[in-house]
């Protein structure tokens, strides 16, 4: 699934966000309007990730990803959501619509 992204945008997302998270053992999904397919032209991209319980992301890692994406020519805002911090009131909805990235 391309989530409404061009091939170039999808490759950039994979290289700068998805693969670095996977390299640290995380599972990664897209959720929200881009996962459902009802996004608008400039809808943000919601990324949910889950790091194994026995691993942690190094301090500053998410900040680096966010900064790099903001400083790049990627045309959409990327929201990174750790499954551990997902509010229980949203969990069922997010898990129902999430799509493996």
Jmol script that loads the backbone (N, CA, C; Angstrom):
load data "model"
ATOM      1  N   UNK A   1       0.852  -1.180   0.000  1.00  0.00           N
ATOM      2  CA  UNK A   1       0.000   0.000   0.000  1.00  0.00           C
ATOM      3  C   UNK A   1       0.893   1.237   0.000  1.00  0.00           C
ATOM      4  N   UNK A   2       0.470   2.256  -0.735  1.00  0.00           N
ATOM      5  CA  UNK A   2       1.310   3.447  -0.879  1.00  0.00           C
ATOM      6  C   UNK A   2       0.851   4.622  -0.027  1.00  0.00           C
ATOM      7  N   UNK A   3      -0.325   4.542   0.583  1.00  0.00           N
ATOM      8  CA  UNK A   3      -0.798   5.574   1.510  1.00  0.00           C
ATOM      9  C   UNK A   3      -0.924   6.950   0.862  1.00  0.00           C
ATOM     10  N   UNK A   4      -1.191   6.991  -0.437  1.00  0.00           N
ATOM     11  CA  UNK A   4      -1.338   8.261  -1.135  1.00  0.00           C
ATOM     12  C   UNK A   4      -0.020   8.963  -1.397  1.00  0.00           C
ATOM     13  N   UNK A   5       1.069   8.231  -1.353  1.00  0.00           N
ATOM     14  CA  UNK A   5       2.395   8.804  -1.572  1.00  0.00           C
ATOM     15  C   UNK A   5       2.914   8.417  -2.951  1.00  0.00           C
ATOM     16  N   UNK A   6       3.760   9.259  -3.511  1.00  0.00           N
ATOM     17  CA  UNK A   6       4.437   8.892  -4.748  1.00  0.00           C
ATOM     18  C   UNK A   6       5.491   7.839  -4.412  1.00  0.00           C
ATOM     19  N   UNK A   7       6.015   7.189  -5.429  1.00  0.00           N
ATOM     20  CA  UNK A   7       7.075   6.199  -5.195  1.00  0.00           C
ATOM     21  C   UNK A   7       8.267   6.844  -4.494  1.00  0.00           C
ATOM     22  N   UNK A   8       8.619   8.054  -4.905  1.00  0.00           N
ATOM     23  CA  UNK A   8       9.754   8.771  -4.307  1.00  0.00           C
ATOM     24  C   UNK A   8       9.485   9.084  -2.833  1.00  0.00           C
ATOM     25  N   UNK A   9       8.273   9.548  -2.529  1.00  0.00           N
ATOM     26  CA  UNK A   9       7.914   9.863  -1.140  1.00  0.00           C
ATOM     27  C   UNK A   9       7.903   8.605  -0.279  1.00  0.00           C
ATOM     28  N   UNK A  10       7.367   7.516  -0.816  1.00  0.00           N
ATOM     29  CA  UNK A  10       7.316   6.256  -0.072  1.00  0.00           C
ATOM     30  C   UNK A  10       8.731   5.746   0.217  1.00  0.00           C
ATOM     31  N   UNK A  11       9.608   5.841  -0.760  1.00  0.00           N
ATOM     32  CA  UNK A  11      10.996   5.409  -0.559  1.00  0.00           C
ATOM     33  C   UNK A  11      11.669   6.268   0.510  1.00  0.00           C
ATOM     34  N   UNK A  12      11.425   7.566   0.478  1.00  0.00           N
ATOM     35  CA  UNK A  12      11.999   8.463   1.480  1.00  0.00           C
ATOM     36  C   UNK A  12      11.484   8.103   2.873  1.00  0.00           C
ATOM     37  N   UNK A  13      10.186   7.842   2.982  1.00  0.00           N
ATOM     38  CA  UNK A  13       9.599   7.450   4.262  1.00  0.00           C
ATOM     39  C   UNK A  13      10.209   6.139   4.756  1.00  0.00           C
ATOM     40  N   UNK A  14      10.352   5.186   3.856  1.00  0.00           N
ATOM     41  CA  UNK A  14      10.933   3.899   4.238  1.00  0.00           C
ATOM     42  C   UNK A  14      12.378   4.058   4.710  1.00  0.00           C
ATOM     43  N   UNK A  15      13.155   4.860   3.992  1.00  0.00           N
ATOM     44  CA  UNK A  15      14.577   5.024   4.319  1.00  0.00           C
ATOM     45  C   UNK A  15      14.817   5.821   5.589  1.00  0.00           C
ATOM     46  N   UNK A  16      14.008   6.835   5.834  1.00  0.00           N
ATOM     47  CA  UNK A  16      14.279   7.759   6.935  1.00  0.00           C
ATOM     48  C   UNK A  16      13.464   7.495   8.199  1.00  0.00           C
ATOM     49  N   UNK A  17      12.363   6.748   8.066  1.00  0.00           N
ATOM     50  CA  UNK A  17      11.507   6.514   9.232  1.00  0.00           C
ATOM     51  C   UNK A  17      11.305   5.019   9.491  1.00  0.00           C
ATOM     52  N   UNK A  18      10.738   4.329   8.530  1.00  0.00           N
ATOM     53  CA  UNK A  18      10.326   2.943   8.744  1.00  0.00           C
ATOM     54  C   UNK A  18      11.520   2.018   8.992  1.00  0.00           C
ATOM     55  N   UNK A  19      12.510   2.048   8.107  1.00  0.00           N
ATOM     56  CA  UNK A  19      13.643   1.129   8.259  1.00  0.00           C
ATOM     57  C   UNK A  19      14.468   1.403   9.513  1.00  0.00           C
ATOM     58  N   UNK A  20      14.756   2.670   9.851  1.00  0.00           N
ATOM     59  CA  UNK A  20      15.482   2.898  11.112  1.00  0.00           C
ATOM     60  C   UNK A  20      14.735   2.358  12.337  1.00  0.00           C
ATOM     61  N   UNK A  21      13.409   2.443  12.330  1.00  0.00           N
ATOM     62  CA  UNK A  21      12.634   1.874  13.435  1.00  0.00           C
ATOM     63  C   UNK A  21      12.728   0.351  13.420  1.00  0.00           C
ATOM     64  N   UNK A  22      12.587  -0.240  12.247  1.00  0.00           N
ATOM     65  CA  UNK A  22      12.694  -1.704  12.132  1.00  0.00           C
ATOM     66  C   UNK A  22      14.079  -2.197  12.529  1.00  0.00           C
ATOM     67  N   UNK A  23      15.103  -1.423  12.178  1.00  0.00           N
ATOM     68  CA  UNK A  23      16.472  -1.809  12.545  1.00  0.00           C
ATOM     69  C   UNK A  23      16.642  -1.900  14.056  1.00  0.00           C
ATOM     70  N   UNK A  24      15.767  -1.234  14.781  1.00  0.00           N
ATOM     71  CA  UNK A  24      15.813  -1.264  16.248  1.00  0.00           C
ATOM     72  C   UNK A  24      14.788  -2.241  16.821  1.00  0.00           C
ATOM     73  N   UNK A  25      14.267  -3.116  15.955  1.00  0.00           N
ATOM     74  CA  UNK A  25      13.367  -4.170  16.388  1.00  0.00           C
ATOM     75  C   UNK A  25      11.900  -3.797  16.442  1.00  0.00           C
ATOM     76  N   UNK A  26      11.551  -2.604  16.005  1.00  0.00           N
ATOM     77  CA  UNK A  26      10.161  -2.143  16.105  1.00  0.00           C
ATOM     78  C   UNK A  26       9.298  -2.691  14.975  1.00  0.00           C
ATOM     79  N   UNK A  27       8.039  -2.890  15.294  1.00  0.00           N
ATOM     80  CA  UNK A  27       7.016  -3.121  14.269  1.00  0.00           C
ATOM     81  C   UNK A  27       6.454  -1.755  13.940  1.00  0.00           C
ATOM     82  N   UNK A  28       6.093  -1.528  12.686  1.00  0.00           N
ATOM     83  CA  UNK A  28       5.690  -0.198  12.239  1.00  0.00           C
ATOM     84  C   UNK A  28       4.421  -0.294  11.398  1.00  0.00           C
ATOM     85  N   UNK A  29       3.468   0.597  11.699  1.00  0.00           N
ATOM     86  CA  UNK A  29       2.209   0.664  10.971  1.00  0.00           C
ATOM     87  C   UNK A  29       1.888   2.112  10.610  1.00  0.00           C
ATOM     88  N   UNK A  30       1.043   2.264   9.603  1.00  0.00           N
ATOM     89  CA  UNK A  30       0.429   3.554   9.291  1.00  0.00           C
ATOM     90  C   UNK A  30      -1.008   3.451   9.764  1.00  0.00           C
ATOM     91  N   UNK A  31      -1.519   4.516  10.365  1.00  0.00           N
ATOM     92  CA  UNK A  31      -2.923   4.548  10.769  1.00  0.00           C
ATOM     93  C   UNK A  31      -3.498   5.909  10.412  1.00  0.00           C
ATOM     94  N   UNK A  32      -4.778   6.082  10.645  1.00  0.00           N
ATOM     95  CA  UNK A  32      -5.417   7.355  10.330  1.00  0.00           C
ATOM     96  C   UNK A  32      -5.889   7.400   8.885  1.00  0.00           C
ATOM     97  N   UNK A  33      -6.099   8.606   8.395  1.00  0.00           N
ATOM     98  CA  UNK A  33      -6.714   8.779   7.078  1.00  0.00           C
ATOM     99  C   UNK A  33      -5.898   8.155   5.947  1.00  0.00           C
ATOM    100  N   UNK A  34      -4.595   8.162   6.053  1.00  0.00           N
ATOM    101  CA  UNK A  34      -3.779   7.573   4.975  1.00  0.00           C
ATOM    102  C   UNK A  34      -3.876   6.043   4.980  1.00  0.00           C
ATOM    103  N   UNK A  35      -4.087   5.437   6.123  1.00  0.00           N
ATOM    104  CA  UNK A  35      -4.290   3.989   6.192  1.00  0.00           C
ATOM    105  C   UNK A  35      -5.689   3.623   5.696  1.00  0.00           C
ATOM    106  N   UNK A  36      -6.661   4.477   6.017  1.00  0.00           N
ATOM    107  CA  UNK A  36      -8.042   4.215   5.595  1.00  0.00           C
ATOM    108  C   UNK A  36      -8.268   4.535   4.122  1.00  0.00           C
ATOM    109  N   UNK A  37      -7.414   5.390   3.555  1.00  0.00           N
ATOM    110  CA  UNK A  37      -7.571   5.778   2.157  1.00  0.00           C
ATOM    111  C   UNK A  37      -8.499   6.953   1.952  1.00  0.00           C
ATOM    112  N   UNK A  38      -8.857   7.663   3.028  1.00  0.00           N
ATOM    113  CA  UNK A  38      -9.744   8.826   2.882  1.00  0.00           C
ATOM    114  C   UNK A  38      -9.011  10.138   3.200  1.00  0.00           C
ATOM    115  N   UNK A  39      -7.711  10.141   2.974  1.00  0.00           N
ATOM    116  CA  UNK A  39      -6.895  11.318   3.258  1.00  0.00           C
ATOM    117  C   UNK A  39      -7.168  12.439   2.255  1.00  0.00           C
ATOM    118  N   UNK A  40      -6.852  13.635   2.683  1.00  0.00           N
ATOM    119  CA  UNK A  40      -6.918  14.811   1.821  1.00  0.00           C
ATOM    120  C   UNK A  40      -5.531  15.005   1.204  1.00  0.00           C
ATOM    121  N   UNK A  41      -5.420  15.971   0.317  1.00  0.00           N
ATOM    122  CA  UNK A  41      -4.170  16.191  -0.406  1.00  0.00           C
ATOM    123  C   UNK A  41      -2.972  16.374   0.532  1.00  0.00           C
ATOM    124  N   UNK A  42      -3.133  17.152   1.595  1.00  0.00           N
ATOM    125  CA  UNK A  42      -2.009  17.428   2.482  1.00  0.00           C
ATOM    126  C   UNK A  42      -2.190  16.834   3.881  1.00  0.00           C
ATOM    127  N   UNK A  43      -2.936  15.737   3.985  1.00  0.00           N
ATOM    128  CA  UNK A  43      -3.105  15.070   5.279  1.00  0.00           C
ATOM    129  C   UNK A  43      -1.759  14.599   5.816  1.00  0.00           C
ATOM    130  N   UNK A  44      -1.631  14.650   7.139  1.00  0.00           N
ATOM    131  CA  UNK A  44      -0.394  14.170   7.755  1.00  0.00           C
ATOM    132  C   UNK A  44      -0.316  12.652   7.654  1.00  0.00           C
ATOM    133  N   UNK A  45       0.808  12.122   8.051  1.00  0.00           N
ATOM    134  CA  UNK A  45       1.050  10.689   8.001  1.00  0.00           C
ATOM    135  C   UNK A  45       1.269  10.211   9.426  1.00  0.00           C
ATOM    136  N   UNK A  46       0.370   9.363   9.903  1.00  0.00           N
ATOM    137  CA  UNK A  46       0.430   8.870  11.277  1.00  0.00           C
ATOM    138  C   UNK A  46       1.124   7.512  11.300  1.00  0.00           C
ATOM    139  N   UNK A  47       2.228   7.447  12.032  1.00  0.00           N
ATOM    140  CA  UNK A  47       3.025   6.222  12.141  1.00  0.00           C
ATOM    141  C   UNK A  47       2.960   5.715  13.575  1.00  0.00           C
ATOM    142  N   UNK A  48       2.514   4.477  13.730  1.00  0.00           N
ATOM    143  CA  UNK A  48       2.495   3.809  15.029  1.00  0.00           C
ATOM    144  C   UNK A  48       3.643   2.810  15.043  1.00  0.00           C
ATOM    145  N   UNK A  49       4.390   2.785  16.125  1.00  0.00           N
ATOM    146  CA  UNK A  49       5.467   1.801  16.225  1.00  0.00           C
ATOM    147  C   UNK A  49       5.431   1.145  17.594  1.00  0.00           C
ATOM    148  N   UNK A  50       5.939  -0.087  17.617  1.00  0.00           N
ATOM    149  CA  UNK A  50       5.971  -0.864  18.857  1.00  0.00           C
ATOM    150  C   UNK A  50       7.351  -1.503  18.985  1.00  0.00           C
ATOM    151  N   UNK A  51       8.061  -1.079  19.999  1.00  0.00           N
ATOM    152  CA  UNK A  51       9.396  -1.612  20.271  1.00  0.00           C
ATOM    153  C   UNK A  51       9.233  -2.806  21.209  1.00  0.00           C
ATOM    154  N   UNK A  52       9.953  -3.905  20.967  1.00  0.00           N
ATOM    155  CA  UNK A  52       9.854  -5.055  21.872  1.00  0.00           C
ATOM    156  C   UNK A  52      10.109  -4.646  23.320  1.00  0.00           C
ATOM    157  N   UNK A  53       9.453  -5.327  24.216  1.00  0.00           N
ATOM    158  CA  UNK A  53       9.507  -4.988  25.641  1.00  0.00           C
ATOM    159  C   UNK A  53      10.931  -5.024  26.194  1.00  0.00           C
ATOM    160  N   UNK A  54      11.791  -5.835  25.596  1.00  0.00           N
ATOM    161  CA  UNK A  54      13.166  -5.957  26.098  1.00  0.00           C
ATOM    162  C   UNK A  54      14.147  -4.989  25.428  1.00  0.00           C
ATOM    163  N   UNK A  55      13.614  -4.057  24.623  1.00  0.00           N
ATOM    164  CA  UNK A  55      14.472  -3.091  23.933  1.00  0.00           C
ATOM    165  C   UNK A  55      13.956  -1.680  24.151  1.00  0.00           C
ATOM    166  N   UNK A  56      14.850  -0.723  24.005  1.00  0.00           N
ATOM    167  CA  UNK A  56      14.474   0.686  24.100  1.00  0.00           C
ATOM    168  C   UNK A  56      15.154   1.449  22.980  1.00  0.00           C
ATOM    169  N   UNK A  57      14.500   2.509  22.524  1.00  0.00           N
ATOM    170  CA  UNK A  57      15.131   3.389  21.548  1.00  0.00           C
ATOM    171  C   UNK A  57      16.119   4.281  22.274  1.00  0.00           C
ATOM    172  N   UNK A  58      17.235   4.548  21.639  1.00  0.00           N
ATOM    173  CA  UNK A  58      18.230   5.394  22.275  1.00  0.00           C
ATOM    174  C   UNK A  58      17.693   6.818  22.421  1.00  0.00           C
ATOM    175  N   UNK A  59      18.121   7.515  23.468  1.00  0.00           N
ATOM    176  CA  UNK A  59      17.656   8.884  23.694  1.00  0.00           C
ATOM    177  C   UNK A  59      17.935   9.756  22.466  1.00  0.00           C
ATOM    178  N   UNK A  60      16.957  10.527  22.086  1.00  0.00           N
ATOM    179  CA  UNK A  60      17.117  11.443  20.964  1.00  0.00           C
ATOM    180  C   UNK A  60      16.823  10.852  19.601  1.00  0.00           C
ATOM    181  N   UNK A  61      16.621   9.535  19.525  1.00  0.00           N
ATOM    182  CA  UNK A  61      16.404   8.886  18.234  1.00  0.00           C
ATOM    183  C   UNK A  61      15.166   9.427  17.518  1.00  0.00           C
ATOM    184  N   UNK A  62      14.032   9.493  18.213  1.00  0.00           N
ATOM    185  CA  UNK A  62      12.807   9.983  17.577  1.00  0.00           C
ATOM    186  C   UNK A  62      12.936  11.450  17.193  1.00  0.00           C
ATOM    187  N   UNK A  63      13.595  12.225  18.035  1.00  0.00           N
ATOM    188  CA  UNK A  63      13.819  13.633  17.720  1.00  0.00           C
ATOM    189  C   UNK A  63      14.624  13.763  16.426  1.00  0.00           C
ATOM    190  N   UNK A  64      15.635  12.924  16.262  1.00  0.00           N
ATOM    191  CA  UNK A  64      16.453  12.949  15.048  1.00  0.00           C
ATOM    192  C   UNK A  64      15.612  12.646  13.816  1.00  0.00           C
ATOM    193  N   UNK A  65      14.761  11.630  13.908  1.00  0.00           N
ATOM    194  CA  UNK A  65      13.901  11.277  12.777  1.00  0.00           C
ATOM    195  C   UNK A  65      12.973  12.443  12.446  1.00  0.00           C
ATOM    196  N   UNK A  66      12.304  12.977  13.459  1.00  0.00           N
ATOM    197  CA  UNK A  66      11.370  14.085  13.228  1.00  0.00           C
ATOM    198  C   UNK A  66      12.081  15.290  12.629  1.00  0.00           C
ATOM    199  N   UNK A  67      13.234  15.632  13.161  1.00  0.00           N
ATOM    200  CA  UNK A  67      13.994  16.782  12.653  1.00  0.00           C
ATOM    201  C   UNK A  67      14.422  16.568  11.210  1.00  0.00           C
ATOM    202  N   UNK A  68      14.903  15.372  10.926  1.00  0.00           N
ATOM    203  CA  UNK A  68      15.347  15.069   9.570  1.00  0.00           C
ATOM    204  C   UNK A  68      14.185  15.162   8.582  1.00  0.00           C
ATOM    205  N   UNK A  69      13.023  14.669   8.971  1.00  0.00           N
ATOM    206  CA  UNK A  69      11.861  14.742   8.083  1.00  0.00           C
ATOM    207  C   UNK A  69      11.391  16.184   7.910  1.00  0.00           C
ATOM    208  N   UNK A  70      11.401  16.962   8.980  1.00  0.00           N
ATOM    209  CA  UNK A  70      10.983  18.358   8.889  1.00  0.00           C
ATOM    210  C   UNK A  70      11.936  19.165   8.019  1.00  0.00           C
ATOM    211  N   UNK A  71      13.214  18.839   8.066  1.00  0.00           N
ATOM    212  CA  UNK A  71      14.220  19.566   7.290  1.00  0.00           C
ATOM    213  C   UNK A  71      14.321  19.076   5.847  1.00  0.00           C
ATOM    214  N   UNK A  72      13.659  17.982   5.540  1.00  0.00           N
ATOM    215  CA  UNK A  72      13.727  17.412   4.193  1.00  0.00           C
ATOM    216  C   UNK A  72      12.651  18.046   3.309  1.00  0.00           C
ATOM    217  N   UNK A  73      12.597  17.572   2.083  1.00  0.00           N
ATOM    218  CA  UNK A  73      11.568  18.049   1.161  1.00  0.00           C
ATOM    219  C   UNK A  73      10.310  17.184   1.216  1.00  0.00           C
ATOM    220  N   UNK A  74      10.183  16.345   2.245  1.00  0.00           N
ATOM    221  CA  UNK A  74       8.988  15.505   2.387  1.00  0.00           C
ATOM    222  C   UNK A  74       7.792  16.422   2.621  1.00  0.00           C
ATOM    223  N   UNK A  75       6.755  16.327   1.796  1.00  0.00           N
ATOM    224  CA  UNK A  75       5.688  17.335   1.821  1.00  0.00           C
ATOM    225  C   UNK A  75       4.631  17.188   2.914  1.00  0.00           C
ATOM    226  N   UNK A  76       4.733  16.162   3.748  1.00  0.00           N
ATOM    227  CA  UNK A  76       3.698  15.934   4.750  1.00  0.00           C
ATOM    228  C   UNK A  76       4.300  15.878   6.145  1.00  0.00           C
ATOM    229  N   UNK A  77       3.505  16.301   7.104  1.00  0.00           N
ATOM    230  CA  UNK A  77       3.909  16.171   8.502  1.00  0.00           C
ATOM    231  C   UNK A  77       3.828  14.691   8.870  1.00  0.00           C
ATOM    232  N   UNK A  78       4.824  14.211   9.597  1.00  0.00           N
ATOM    233  CA  UNK A  78       4.848  12.818  10.041  1.00  0.00           C
ATOM    234  C   UNK A  78       4.719  12.803  11.558  1.00  0.00           C
ATOM    235  N   UNK A  79       3.682  12.131  12.047  1.00  0.00           N
ATOM    236  CA  UNK A  79       3.478  11.970  13.489  1.00  0.00           C
ATOM    237  C   UNK A  79       3.918  10.567  13.882  1.00  0.00           C
ATOM    238  N   UNK A  80       4.854  10.480  14.823  1.00  0.00           N
ATOM    239  CA  UNK A  80       5.336   9.195  15.322  1.00  0.00           C
ATOM    240  C   UNK A  80       4.700   8.923  16.672  1.00  0.00           C
ATOM    241  N   UNK A  81       4.023   7.784  16.782  1.00  0.00           N
ATOM    242  CA  UNK A  81       3.309   7.438  18.012  1.00  0.00           C
ATOM    243  C   UNK A  81       3.817   6.095  18.524  1.00  0.00           C
ATOM    244  N   UNK A  82       4.360   6.110  19.728  1.00  0.00           N
ATOM    245  CA  UNK A  82       4.803   4.881  20.388  1.00  0.00           C
ATOM    246  C   UNK A  82       3.560   4.180  20.928  1.00  0.00           C
ATOM    247  N   UNK A  83       3.387   2.914  20.610  1.00  0.00           N
ATOM    248  CA  UNK A  83       2.197   2.184  21.063  1.00  0.00           C
ATOM    249  C   UNK A  83       2.069   2.199  22.583  1.00  0.00           C
ATOM    250  N   UNK A  84       3.203   2.316  23.286  1.00  0.00           N
ATOM    251  CA  UNK A  84       3.164   2.358  24.752  1.00  0.00           C
ATOM    252  C   UNK A  84       2.504   3.633  25.266  1.00  0.00           C
ATOM    253  N   UNK A  85       2.545   4.697  24.475  1.00  0.00           N
ATOM    254  CA  UNK A  85       1.973   5.970  24.921  1.00  0.00           C
ATOM    255  C   UNK A  85       0.599   6.244  24.311  1.00  0.00           C
ATOM    256  N   UNK A  86       0.079   5.304  23.549  1.00  0.00           N
ATOM    257  CA  UNK A  86      -1.227   5.471  22.918  1.00  0.00           C
ATOM    258  C   UNK A  86      -2.324   5.421  23.975  1.00  0.00           C
ATOM    259  N   UNK A  87      -3.144   6.446  24.012  1.00  0.00           N
ATOM    260  CA  UNK A  87      -4.232   6.510  24.990  1.00  0.00           C
ATOM    261  C   UNK A  87      -5.183   5.329  24.791  1.00  0.00           C
ATOM    262  N   UNK A  88      -5.593   4.729  25.881  1.00  0.00           N
ATOM    263  CA  UNK A  88      -6.494   3.575  25.814  1.00  0.00           C
ATOM    264  C   UNK A  88      -7.781   3.902  25.063  1.00  0.00           C
ATOM    265  N   UNK A  89      -8.246   5.138  25.173  1.00  0.00           N
ATOM    266  CA  UNK A  89      -9.488   5.525  24.502  1.00  0.00           C
ATOM    267  C   UNK A  89      -9.350   5.489  22.976  1.00  0.00           C
ATOM    268  N   UNK A  90      -8.133   5.534  22.451  1.00  0.00           N
ATOM    269  CA  UNK A  90      -7.894   5.493  21.005  1.00  0.00           C
ATOM    270  C   UNK A  90      -7.406   4.134  20.521  1.00  0.00           C
ATOM    271  N   UNK A  91      -6.931   3.314  21.429  1.00  0.00           N
ATOM    272  CA  UNK A  91      -6.244   2.076  21.050  1.00  0.00           C
ATOM    273  C   UNK A  91      -7.064   1.178  20.116  1.00  0.00           C
ATOM    274  N   UNK A  92      -8.297   0.894  20.446  1.00  0.00           N
ATOM    275  CA  UNK A  92      -9.096  -0.034  19.632  1.00  0.00           C
ATOM    276  C   UNK A  92      -9.274   0.489  18.212  1.00  0.00           C
ATOM    277  N   UNK A  93      -9.564   1.777  18.077  1.00  0.00           N
ATOM    278  CA  UNK A  93      -9.747   2.363  16.748  1.00  0.00           C
ATOM    279  C   UNK A  93      -8.476   2.332  15.921  1.00  0.00           C
ATOM    280  N   UNK A  94      -7.364   2.679  16.545  1.00  0.00           N
ATOM    281  CA  UNK A  94      -6.077   2.687  15.846  1.00  0.00           C
ATOM    282  C   UNK A  94      -5.701   1.271  15.427  1.00  0.00           C
ATOM    283  N   UNK A  95      -5.857   0.313  16.320  1.00  0.00           N
ATOM    284  CA  UNK A  95      -5.490  -1.064  15.996  1.00  0.00           C
ATOM    285  C   UNK A  95      -6.384  -1.648  14.902  1.00  0.00           C
ATOM    286  N   UNK A  96      -7.629  -1.187  14.831  1.00  0.00           N
ATOM    287  CA  UNK A  96      -8.548  -1.691  13.811  1.00  0.00           C
ATOM    288  C   UNK A  96      -8.186  -1.186  12.414  1.00  0.00           C
ATOM    289  N   UNK A  97      -7.639   0.022  12.329  1.00  0.00           N
ATOM    290  CA  UNK A  97      -7.382   0.603  11.011  1.00  0.00           C
ATOM    291  C   UNK A  97      -5.906   0.574  10.597  1.00  0.00           C
ATOM    292  N   UNK A  98      -5.027   0.200  11.494  1.00  0.00           N
ATOM    293  CA  UNK A  98      -3.597   0.261  11.171  1.00  0.00           C
ATOM    294  C   UNK A  98      -3.247  -0.721  10.050  1.00  0.00           C
ATOM    295  N   UNK A  99      -2.256  -0.317   9.264  1.00  0.00           N
ATOM    296  CA  UNK A  99      -1.781  -1.122   8.141  1.00  0.00           C
ATOM    297  C   UNK A  99      -0.268  -1.222   8.263  1.00  0.00           C
ATOM    298  N   UNK A 100       0.252  -2.426   8.152  1.00  0.00           N
ATOM    299  CA  UNK A 100       1.706  -2.623   8.253  1.00  0.00           C
ATOM    300  C   UNK A 100       2.416  -1.748   7.227  1.00  0.00           C
ATOM    301  N   UNK A 101       3.432  -1.049   7.691  1.00  0.00           N
ATOM    302  CA  UNK A 101       4.179  -0.146   6.798  1.00  0.00           C
ATOM    303  C   UNK A 101       5.299  -0.898   6.106  1.00  0.00           C
TER     304      UNK A 101
END
end "model"
wireframe off; spacefill off
backbone 0.3
color backbone group
